Amino acid sequence: MTVLTTNTPATTNGTPAGTATATGPVCPVTGRTAPPAAPGAASPSAPWAPPATDRARPPAPAAGFTERYLLDPAVNADPYGYLSSLRDHDPVYWSAMHRAWLVTGHAQLMHCLRDPAVSAERVRPLMDAVPEGAREDAERAFAILSRWMVFNDAPQHRRLRQVFQEQFAARAIGRYRAFVERATRAMLARRAVPGRLGDLVADIARPLPALVFARWLGVPQAHGPSFWYWNARVGDLVLGAAQEEREYRTSLQSLVNLDDYLADLVRQRRADPKDDLISAVLAGGQIGKSVSEEEFVGMLTQMAFAGGETTSNLIVNTVLALLEHPHELAAVREDPQLVSMAVEEGMRFDGPSKMSIRTAARDFDLDGRSVRAEDRLFLVTAAANRDPARFPDPDLFSVRRGSASHLGFGFGAHFCIGAALARLVAGAVVDVLVREYPGLELLPGQHAWQPSLLNRALTALPVRY
């Protein structure tokens, strides 16, 4: 099995060099680690030895708190009770199990999102883990990832982002409202006949954002199957699902294929502009000047991947929350003006992303803790969005909460550039389902969540339409 790892030393709060730790190799992009060893078993070895430091160990966990592996099936299925106890115990907690600081408090996470000492750059170390035979493909694939805005700090991040700023503004996205609403109704009419049983994930939540984002990017409908297959395999790489060497190679090649395809589409739009994102950005005149065409194409691969995944999960999780809280569903049906607030509350209450991974660019202090350069930080937005110090009754789903201060779309320089489009698409689906499907209900049974540190994604949502 090939696991994405790094040879960059991971600081371990005073653990002597070479001391065994609780987990195996760690992916610095996804933060994924091998499961902790059973008591008494030998810990998996990592390809590096953590350096000795003079840092004092954090205090031992208080009685009543026991750390758990974040991909434990029970925690993955319902993380909020455990994350609440972790935040109450210590909102900035050093986890030897995950080899990272777990930041769960809202104020502390906001500090990290503001502090330039907290870096988003975490791609380079992955190259050390690549099998020699796949090195050529991997070098190009990780070069593409290095152009993603989410993996860059200022001033690079600002330079890359600014070429898209105008096209992602809410005003510009608003031009697509009529198309999104038509596409939503048409897809629901075909796939969600009232009274029939179905799967909201497969019927609507995955294909609708794919359709909208392909139209917005300018991908011809005939190219959709290949385009979204490549995107799915890129997701396997970025979200840590690719583990076997064959899966790893497939994901790397898919990222290269996606980059080649979008580079060709950019060349076509230079010669023959259309009404789409690529043409609009090219018309701005900055590609080839402040940003190279190669960088532009690399960022398009990020948008192709990220937009559909986040929006799909936002749709499903918001609808699930409404169906599990019938009083809130009734309130939205009575007052459709609450649809947008329901989407925001869905983003806070059970959003599409549980955390993001960062590294310390230098030593700094965080809430009285000494974070060292190259330490990893898990910014656990799922916990921060239920911090009672920021949100009264945080475990209550309320469409009238009226606060958009959640961190589901991030904050500051790395605030999600596609937030307006995600809100538009999710809002359109929730609006139609709430107002035009009075019989919509959950089918009995357990829900299965994809095993992921980063994403909060259901594998299916069986419903009666």
Secondary structure per residue as TSV (DSSP state, phi and psi in degrees):
chain	resnum	aa	ss	phi	psi
A	1	M	-	360.0	132.9
A	2	T	-	-99.9	123.8
A	3	V	-	-117.0	134.7
A	4	L	-	-65.8	120.0
A	5	T	-	-133.6	-179.2
A	6	T	-	-140.8	145.9
A	7	N	-	-90.9	-0.4
A	8	T	S	-69.3	127.7
A	9	P	-	-57.6	139.6
A	10	A	-	-106.1	117.6
A	11	T	-	-66.4	142.3
A	12	T	-	-131.7	34.7
A	13	N	T	55.0	53.0
A	14	G	T	92.9	-3.3
A	15	T	-	-67.0	126.2
A	16	P	-	-61.5	150.3
A	17	A	T	-54.8	133.5
A	18	G	T	86.7	-5.0
A	19	T	-	-71.2	137.2
A	20	A	-	-65.5	143.4
A	21	T	-	-116.3	178.3
A	22	A	S	-75.8	-16.7
A	23	T	S	-133.6	171.8
A	24	G	-	-90.6	-154.6
A	25	P	-	-57.0	150.3
A	26	V	B	-122.7	136.4
A	27	C	-	-88.9	119.7
A	28	P	T	-75.1	-13.0
A	29	V	T	-82.9	-50.6
A	30	T	T	-95.2	-18.8
A	31	G	-	77.2	5.6
A	32	R	-	-73.1	138.0
A	33	T	B	-126.6	163.1
A	34	A	-	-66.7	152.2
A	35	P	-	-59.7	151.2
A	36	P	-	-63.2	148.1
A	37	A	-	-68.3	150.3
A	38	A	-	-65.9	153.3
A	39	P	T	-53.7	130.0
A	40	G	T	88.0	-11.1
A	41	A	S	-87.4	157.9
A	42	A	-	-71.0	137.4
A	43	S	-	-74.4	144.4
A	44	P	-	-59.7	143.9
A	45	S	-	-87.8	149.1
A	46	A	-	-107.3	159.6
A	47	P	S	-79.8	9.9
A	48	W	S	-139.8	162.4
A	49	A	-	-109.5	126.6
A	50	P	-	-63.9	138.9
A	51	P	-	-73.8	152.3
A	52	A	-	-72.0	143.6
A	53	T	-	-135.6	166.9
A	54	D	-	-100.6	15.8
A	55	R	-	-73.7	137.8
A	56	A	-	-70.7	144.4
A	57	R	-	-67.7	145.3
A	58	P	-	-63.2	158.9
A	59	P	-	-60.3	150.5
A	60	A	-	-64.4	149.2
A	61	P	-	-55.6	141.5
A	62	A	-	-68.3	157.7
A	63	A	T	-57.7	137.2
A	64	G	T	97.7	-16.3
A	65	F	-	-108.9	128.4
A	66	T	-	-128.3	122.8
A	67	E	-	-67.3	144.7
A	68	R	-	-127.9	152.7
A	69	Y	-	-70.3	130.6
A	70	L	T	-70.0	-17.3
A	71	L	T	-101.4	11.5
A	72	D	S	-54.6	132.6
A	73	P	H	-52.5	-39.0
A	74	A	H	-69.2	-39.8
A	75	V	H	-69.7	-40.6
A	76	N	H	-62.0	-39.0
A	77	A	H	-70.0	-39.7
A	78	D	S	-145.1	87.0
A	79	P	-	-80.8	-11.2
A	80	Y	H	-72.0	-37.2
A	81	G	H	-63.6	-45.1
A	82	Y	H	-66.4	-43.1
A	83	L	H	-63.6	-33.9
A	84	S	H	-65.4	-43.0
A	85	S	H	-67.6	-35.1
A	86	L	H	-65.4	-44.7
A	87	R	H	-64.0	-41.1
A	88	D	H	-65.5	-36.4
A	89	H	H	-69.5	-47.2
A	90	D	-	-167.7	110.3
A	91	P	S	-70.9	-11.0
A	92	V	E	-130.8	92.1
A	93	Y	E	-113.8	125.6
A	94	W	E	-79.0	120.4
A	95	S	E	-104.9	108.6
A	96	A	T	-66.7	-28.8
A	97	M	T	-63.3	-41.1
A	98	H	T	-104.0	-3.3
A	99	R	T	54.1	49.2
A	100	A	E	-160.7	158.0
A	101	W	E	-81.0	127.2
A	102	L	E	-98.1	107.4
A	103	V	E	-99.3	111.2
A	104	T	-	-118.3	-13.6
A	105	G	-	-82.5	143.5
A	106	H	H	-61.7	-48.5
A	107	A	H	-64.5	-40.6
A	108	Q	H	-68.5	-37.1
A	109	L	H	-69.7	-38.6
A	110	M	H	-59.9	-39.5
A	111	H	H	-58.3	-45.4
A	112	C	H	-63.1	-39.3
A	113	L	H	-70.5	-19.5
A	114	R	H	-94.4	-25.3
A	115	D	-	-84.9	120.4
A	116	P	T	-64.7	-12.6
A	117	A	T	-70.6	-16.1
A	118	V	E	-96.4	111.8
A	119	S	E	-102.2	142.6
A	120	A	-	-90.7	-8.2
A	121	E	-	-78.4	114.4
A	122	R	-	-151.5	31.1
A	123	V	-	-97.0	-42.3
A	124	R	G	-52.1	-43.9
A	125	P	G	-61.5	-20.3
A	126	L	G	-63.6	-28.8
A	127	M	G	-59.6	-30.7
A	128	D	G	-65.6	-19.0
A	129	A	G	-92.6	-7.6
A	130	V	S	-73.9	132.1
A	131	P	-	-58.4	143.7
A	132	E	G	-55.4	-39.2
A	133	G	G	-67.0	-22.6
A	134	A	G	-102.2	7.8
A	135	R	H	-60.8	-39.7
A	136	E	H	-64.0	-49.1
A	137	D	H	-63.5	-39.6
A	138	A	H	-66.3	-38.9
A	139	E	H	-59.1	-43.6
A	140	R	H	-69.9	-41.4
A	141	A	H	-61.1	-43.5
A	142	F	H	-75.5	-23.4
A	143	A	H	-65.1	-37.4
A	144	I	H	-64.8	-46.9
A	145	L	H	-58.9	-34.4
A	146	S	T	-66.6	-14.3
A	147	R	T	-91.7	-5.5
A	148	W	S	-69.3	135.9
A	149	M	G	-58.0	-36.9
A	150	V	G	-66.6	-15.5
A	151	F	G	-107.7	21.4
A	152	N	-	-128.5	147.1
A	153	D	-	-103.4	170.5
A	154	A	T	-64.6	146.7
A	155	P	T	-86.4	-7.0
A	156	Q	H	-59.2	-45.7
A	157	H	H	-57.6	-45.3
A	158	R	H	-63.5	-42.0
A	159	R	H	-63.4	-42.9
A	160	L	H	-69.6	-41.6
A	161	R	H	-69.5	-35.1
A	162	Q	H	-65.2	-21.9
A	163	V	T	-71.2	-20.1
A	164	F	T	-101.6	-8.6
A	165	Q	H	-54.6	-46.9
A	166	E	H	-65.8	-39.7
A	167	Q	H	-73.4	-20.0
A	168	F	H	-97.1	-2.1
A	169	A	S	-62.9	149.8
A	170	A	H	-56.6	-35.6
A	171	R	H	-63.3	-43.3
A	172	A	H	-68.7	-41.5
A	173	I	H	-64.3	-32.2
A	174	G	G	-58.3	-22.6
A	175	R	G	-64.5	-20.6
A	176	Y	G	-94.0	2.3
A	177	R	H	-58.5	-47.8
A	178	A	H	-61.9	-41.9
A	179	F	H	-63.1	-44.6
A	180	V	H	-62.7	-42.7
A	181	E	H	-67.2	-40.2
A	182	R	H	-63.8	-45.8
A	183	A	H	-63.0	-38.3
A	184	T	H	-63.0	-49.8
A	185	R	H	-64.3	-40.2
A	186	A	H	-65.3	-42.1
A	187	M	H	-69.9	-40.3
A	188	L	H	-64.6	-38.3
A	189	A	H	-63.3	-34.8
A	190	R	H	-81.0	-37.8
A	191	R	H	-109.5	-12.8
A	192	A	-	-132.9	65.1
A	193	V	-	-69.8	128.0
A	194	P	T	-52.9	134.9
A	195	G	T	93.6	-21.2
A	196	R	-	-83.2	156.6
A	197	L	E	-87.8	147.6
A	198	G	E	-163.6	-177.6
A	199	D	E	-119.8	110.8
A	200	L	H	-60.5	-31.0
A	201	V	I	-64.9	-55.1
A	202	A	I	-74.0	-32.7
A	203	D	I	-75.9	-39.9
A	204	I	I	-131.5	-51.6
A	205	A	I	-64.4	-33.6
A	206	R	T	-84.9	-51.5
A	207	P	H	-69.7	-31.2
A	208	L	H	-68.0	-52.0
A	209	P	H	-58.1	-35.7
A	210	A	H	-61.0	-44.6
A	211	L	H	-62.4	-46.6
A	212	V	H	-65.5	-45.8
A	213	F	H	-69.2	-34.5
A	214	A	H	-65.2	-43.7
A	215	R	H	-62.9	-41.5
A	216	W	H	-67.1	-41.2
A	217	L	H	-72.9	-26.3
A	218	G	T	99.5	20.2
A	219	V	-	-79.4	121.7
A	220	P	-	-59.6	145.7
A	221	Q	G	-57.4	-35.4
A	222	A	G	-65.3	-23.7
A	223	H	G	-91.1	-2.7
A	224	G	H	-55.5	-48.6
A	225	P	H	-57.1	-47.4
A	226	S	H	-65.7	-43.0
A	227	F	H	-59.1	-45.2
A	228	W	H	-81.3	-24.1
A	229	Y	H	-64.0	-47.1
A	230	W	H	-60.0	-41.8
A	231	N	H	-60.9	-41.9
A	232	A	H	-62.7	-39.9
A	233	R	H	-72.5	-33.5
A	234	V	H	-62.9	-38.8
A	235	G	H	-60.3	-38.1
A	236	D	H	-59.5	-38.7
A	237	L	H	-70.6	-51.6
A	238	V	H	-71.5	-33.6
A	239	L	T	-94.2	2.6
A	240	G	T	84.3	11.1
A	241	A	-	-76.7	-27.5
A	242	A	-	-74.0	115.2
A	243	Q	-	-122.6	-45.5
A	244	E	S	-71.8	152.2
A	245	E	H	-58.5	-39.0
A	246	R	H	-62.2	-42.7
A	247	E	H	-64.7	-39.6
A	248	Y	H	-61.4	-47.3
A	249	R	H	-64.6	-40.7
A	250	T	H	-60.9	-42.8
A	251	S	H	-66.2	-42.7
A	252	L	H	-61.2	-45.4
A	253	Q	H	-66.7	-35.0
A	254	S	H	-64.6	-38.5
A	255	L	H	-64.5	-40.8
A	256	V	H	-64.3	-43.2
A	257	N	H	-61.9	-42.4
A	258	L	H	-63.1	-41.6
A	259	D	H	-63.9	-43.7
A	260	D	H	-62.2	-43.5
A	261	Y	H	-62.3	-46.7
A	262	L	H	-69.3	-32.2
A	263	A	H	-62.5	-41.1
A	264	D	H	-67.1	-38.2
A	265	L	H	-65.4	-38.2
A	266	V	H	-61.5	-43.0
A	267	R	H	-61.7	-39.7
A	268	Q	H	-64.1	-41.7
A	269	R	H	-71.7	-26.7
A	270	R	H	-63.3	-41.1
A	271	A	H	-80.3	-31.1
A	272	D	S	-144.6	83.3
A	273	P	-	-62.7	147.3
A	274	K	-	-126.2	-176.5
A	275	D	S	-90.4	78.6
A	276	D	S	-152.7	173.9
A	277	L	H	-60.9	-46.5
A	278	I	H	-59.5	-47.1
A	279	S	H	-63.1	-40.6
A	280	A	H	-64.9	-42.3
A	281	V	H	-68.2	-41.5
A	282	L	H	-59.7	-38.1
A	283	A	H	-65.2	-22.5
A	284	G	T	-69.5	-16.6
A	285	G	T	81.1	7.6
A	286	Q	-	-93.7	-17.4
A	287	I	B	-74.1	125.3
A	288	G	T	97.2	-8.3
A	289	K	T	-116.0	-86.2
A	290	S	T	-73.7	-25.2
A	291	V	B	-133.2	133.4
A	292	S	-	-73.8	160.2
A	293	E	H	-64.0	-34.8
A	294	E	H	-62.8	-42.3
A	295	E	H	-65.8	-40.3
A	296	F	H	-59.8	-46.7
A	297	V	H	-64.1	-41.8
A	298	G	H	-58.8	-40.6
A	299	M	H	-69.1	-32.1
A	300	L	H	-63.9	-34.9
A	301	T	H	-64.6	-36.2
A	302	Q	H	-63.0	-46.6
A	303	M	H	-66.1	-38.0
A	304	A	H	-61.2	-40.4
A	305	F	H	-74.6	-51.7
A	306	A	H	-71.7	-38.1
A	307	G	H	-62.5	-49.3
A	308	G	H	-66.6	-41.7
A	309	E	H	-63.3	-49.8
A	310	T	H	-63.8	-44.7
A	311	T	H	-68.2	-40.2
A	312	S	H	-57.7	-48.2
A	313	N	H	-67.0	-36.0
A	314	L	H	-63.7	-42.7
A	315	I	H	-59.9	-52.3
A	316	V	H	-64.1	-46.4
A	317	N	H	-67.7	-34.6
A	318	T	H	-69.4	-44.6
A	319	V	H	-63.1	-41.8
A	320	L	H	-59.0	-45.8
A	321	A	H	-61.7	-41.5
A	322	L	H	-64.7	-43.4
A	323	L	H	-69.1	-27.6
A	324	E	H	-84.2	-7.7
A	325	H	-	-129.4	78.8
A	326	P	H	-59.1	-30.0
A	327	H	H	-66.0	-38.6
A	328	E	H	-70.7	-38.8
A	329	L	H	-60.7	-43.2
A	330	A	H	-63.2	-37.5
A	331	A	H	-64.0	-40.4
A	332	V	H	-70.0	-38.1
A	333	R	H	-63.9	-35.8
A	334	E	H	-73.8	-33.5
A	335	D	-	-133.8	92.0
A	336	P	G	-60.1	-16.0
A	337	Q	G	-64.3	-14.6
A	338	L	G	-84.0	-3.2
A	339	V	H	-58.5	-48.0
A	340	S	H	-63.9	-35.5
A	341	M	H	-70.2	-32.2
A	342	A	H	-65.5	-39.0
A	343	V	H	-65.6	-42.3
A	344	E	H	-64.1	-41.0
A	345	E	H	-68.9	-34.5
A	346	G	H	-62.4	-38.3
A	347	M	H	-64.1	-37.3
A	348	R	H	-77.5	-47.4
A	349	F	H	-70.8	-43.2
A	350	D	H	-155.1	69.2
A	351	G	-	-74.0	172.7
A	352	P	S	-74.3	-12.5
A	353	S	B	-127.7	133.7
A	354	K	-	-90.2	-33.0
A	355	M	-	-163.3	168.5
A	356	S	E	-129.5	157.2
A	357	I	E	-108.5	136.2
A	358	R	E	-133.9	168.3
A	359	T	E	-128.4	154.0
A	360	A	E	-82.2	121.9
A	361	A	S	-76.6	-22.8
A	362	R	S	-158.4	172.1
A	363	D	-	-64.5	140.5
A	364	F	E	-159.5	165.7
A	365	D	E	-100.9	133.8
A	366	L	E	-131.6	106.2
A	367	D	T	54.5	40.8
A	368	G	T	85.2	0.5
A	369	R	E	-101.8	142.4
A	370	S	E	-92.6	101.7
A	371	V	E	-88.4	132.4
A	372	R	-	-102.1	153.0
A	373	A	T	-52.0	135.9
A	374	E	T	78.6	-1.3
A	375	D	-	-62.5	147.5
A	376	R	E	-95.6	148.0
A	377	L	E	-127.5	128.5
A	378	F	E	-96.5	110.7
A	379	L	E	-89.3	97.9
A	380	V	-	-89.2	85.8
A	381	T	H	-63.8	-30.6
A	382	A	H	-59.9	-33.6
A	383	A	H	-80.5	-43.4
A	384	A	H	-62.2	-33.6
A	385	N	T	-74.6	-5.2
A	386	R	T	-123.0	28.0
A	387	D	-	-78.3	117.3
A	388	P	T	-64.1	-18.1
A	389	A	T	-69.7	-17.6
A	390	R	T	-114.4	-33.7
A	391	F	S	-124.6	113.8
A	392	P	S	-61.1	142.2
A	393	D	S	45.5	59.7
A	394	P	T	-65.3	-23.5
A	395	D	T	-89.0	6.5
A	396	L	S	-96.2	127.6
A	397	F	-	-87.2	114.2
A	398	S	-	-136.2	115.7
A	399	V	T	-72.6	-9.0
A	400	R	T	-101.9	14.5
A	401	R	-	-58.7	-39.1
A	402	G	-	72.6	18.3
A	403	S	-	-120.1	127.2
A	404	A	-	-104.8	23.3
A	405	S	-	-87.7	13.9
A	406	H	-	-66.3	167.0
A	407	L	S	-110.1	20.3
A	408	G	T	-62.1	-31.1
A	409	F	T	-100.3	12.2
A	410	G	-	84.9	-162.4
A	411	F	-	-161.8	148.6
A	412	G	G	71.2	-140.7
A	413	A	G	-58.7	-33.5
A	414	H	G	-100.3	20.1
A	415	F	S	-57.0	136.0
A	416	C	-	-55.3	117.4
A	417	I	T	-68.3	-23.5
A	418	G	T	-95.0	16.1
A	419	A	H	-59.0	-41.5
A	420	A	H	-63.8	-40.0
A	421	L	H	-70.4	-41.1
A	422	A	H	-61.0	-42.9
A	423	R	H	-64.4	-39.0
A	424	L	H	-63.1	-49.5
A	425	V	H	-68.0	-47.7
A	426	A	H	-61.4	-41.8
A	427	G	H	-62.6	-38.6
A	428	A	H	-64.0	-43.3
A	429	V	H	-66.2	-48.3
A	430	V	H	-60.9	-41.5
A	431	D	H	-59.6	-50.0
A	432	V	H	-67.5	-44.6
A	433	L	H	-61.7	-41.9
A	434	V	H	-69.4	-42.9
A	435	R	H	-87.8	-28.8
A	436	E	H	-112.6	0.6
A	437	Y	-	-127.7	72.7
A	438	P	T	-64.5	-21.9
A	439	G	T	-91.3	5.3
A	440	L	-	-60.3	126.7
A	441	E	E	-152.6	155.0
A	442	L	E	-74.3	144.6
A	443	L	-	-89.1	147.9
A	444	P	S	-65.6	151.4
A	445	G	S	134.7	164.3
A	446	Q	-	-78.7	145.0
A	447	H	-	-95.5	137.5
A	448	A	-	-103.4	127.0
A	449	W	B	-104.7	138.3
A	450	Q	-	-60.8	135.1
A	451	P	-	-72.6	107.1
A	452	S	-	-155.8	136.1
A	453	L	S	-70.8	-34.0
A	454	L	S	-90.0	-49.3
A	455	N	B	-96.1	152.6
A	456	R	-	-116.1	90.2
A	457	A	-	-134.3	125.6
A	458	L	B	-76.2	145.5
A	459	T	S	-78.1	-26.7
A	460	A	-	-162.6	156.3
A	461	L	-	-136.3	89.0
A	462	P	E	-68.2	129.1
A	463	V	E	-141.3	163.4
A	464	R	E	-106.0	123.0
A	465	Y	-	-79.5	360.0
